[in-house]
């Protein structure tokens, strides 16, 4: 069995469909992170466009490197309180990219998360999906054997 996705839809469409299937309505949060911040931002842009094409309102933010406090007070709390500019209404998706979005302290704030692989780095074992973006013209869903990740670098509860 191949560790990559195959199917009738391009990967970006596949990921958008999976997210919307699992989080149909409401104020939803999506994180995109990876070792290459440029590739992660590009994928987040494409994912936001794919979600928008399916109907929901989407707000897009690129955050750079943030800590838990910055993330919560500057983005998550205002989004949830319906006070984040551009994210008004009860049925909206926030797609954010940045560094440290999948750290253990904040991993649970997201309804869905994507780790973008840009090379031979280990994937983040806490992401909802992993996408290989080493070929920007053909991102590919990647299925990783998390048992192969050494426990010294694996996330709690996954080893």
C-alpha positions, 0 to 999 in steps of 0.5 A: 500500500502506498503511503500517499493519497490517490482518488478522484479529487486533487489533494487540496480538494480532498482536504477541503472536503474532509474538513467540511465533512467533519465540521459542517457549520459554525465558527471553525478553526483550521491550522496549517503548519510545516517546516517550510513556512512559505510552503505552508502559507501557500497551502493555506491560501489554496485550502482557504480558496477550496473551502470558499468555493464550497460555500462557507465564508473564509477568513485567512491569516498568516501569523508567523511565529506565535506563542500561546498567549499571542495566539489566544489573545490576538486570534482565537479569542476574538474569533470565538467572540465574533469580534475578529475583523472580517470574521463576523457571523455564525458560519465562518472558517478561519484558516491560519498558518504560522509557527507553533500552531500545533504545539501541545498547549494550543493543538486542541483549539483547532477543529482541523489541522494540516502539517505540510511536509517539505522534505525529509522531516518527520511529520507532526503526529498531532495534525489531522492530515499530512500533505507533502508539498515538496512539489508545489504543483502537485501536493500529495496527501501523505499517510505516515506510520506514527509507530515509526516516530521515535518516542523521544520526538513523538507527541504525548499519547501517540507512542 
